[in-house]
Amino acid sequence: MQKEMDLAKRAKVIEWLKTEVLDHVSRLFKSLWEGSTTRVVDSLSSLIVSSYILGRRLGVSHKELDDSILEKLKKHKQEGHQLEDWYQDISALEEHLRKR
C-alpha cells in the first residue's frame, strides 16, 4: 500500500511540475508583452529551475541535462544554426556553461 501511495505522490509531483513549466512560459510571454526586463529574467530563471527539477523527478540528473545541453549547442554550431551565424549566441552560451 505504501509503495502505491509513493508512486501516486511521485506522479502527482510530476504533473504539478509540468503545470509549473507551462505557467512560467505563460508568465514569460506576458512579461515580454509588458516589456518588463525584471519579469522576463524572473520568468526565464523560473522556467530553467522548473525544467531541471522536472528532469530530476523524471530520472535525469543535473549533470546529464547539462551534458545534453552542451552536446546540443555543439550540434547547432556544426550545423550552422542561424543564431550562431548571425550573433554567435550558441558559442556564447557554450562558453558560459563550460566556464561554470
N, C-alpha and C positions, 0 to 999 in steps of 0.2 A: 504493500500500500504506500509506504514511504517513497519507494522508487518511482511510482506512478505520479505522486504529488510533485516530486522533484522534476520529473520530466515535464509536467504541465507548467510548473513555475518557469522552467527554462524556456519553454515555447512562448509563454506569455511575455517574458522579458524580451525575447527576440522580436515579437510582434510590436511591443512598445517601442523598441529601438528603431524599427522600420518607420513607425509613425513620426518619431523624433527626426529622422533624416528628412522625411517629406516636409515636416514643419520648418526645419532650418532652410530648406530650399525655398519654401514659400516666403519666409522672412527675408531671405536674400533678395528675392525678386522685388518684394515690397521696398526694401531699403534702396535698391537700385533705382526704383521709380521715384522715391523720395529724394534721392541724391545725398543720402546721409553716409558719409565715409565711416563714421564710428559704427553705425549699424551694419554696414557692409562687412567690416572687419569682424564684428561680433558674430554675424551670421556665418561667415566663412569658417571662422575658428570653431564654432559650434558644430558645423557640418563635418569638419575634419575629425573632431573629437568623437562625435557620434559614430562616424564611419569606422574609426579604429576600435571603438568599444563593440560595435556590432560585429566586426570581423573577429574579434576575440571570442565573443559569445558563439560564433559560428565555427570556432576551432582554428582560426587563422591568427598566428602570433603577430605581434607588432613588427618583429624583425622580418617575418615572411612578407608582410604587407609592404614594408619599406623596400625590401629587395625587389618585389614585384613592381613597385613604382619606379625604381631606378632602372629596371630592365625595360619597362615601357618607355621611359624617357630615351633610353639608348636606342630603342627600336624606332621611335619617332624621328630621332636625329638621322639615323641611317636611311630612313625612307623619305627624308626631305620634307618633313612636316612644314606647312606654310608658316606657322608661328615661329618656327626656328629660322626659316629663310628670311622672314620679314623683321623679326625683333630679337632673335636668339633667346626666346623665352624658355625653350626646352633646356638649352645649355645652362642658363642662369639658374633654373630650378635644380638641375642635376648637380651643379657645383655647390649650391646651398645645402642640399641634402648630404652630399659627401663630406662637407666640412663639419657637420654636426658631430 
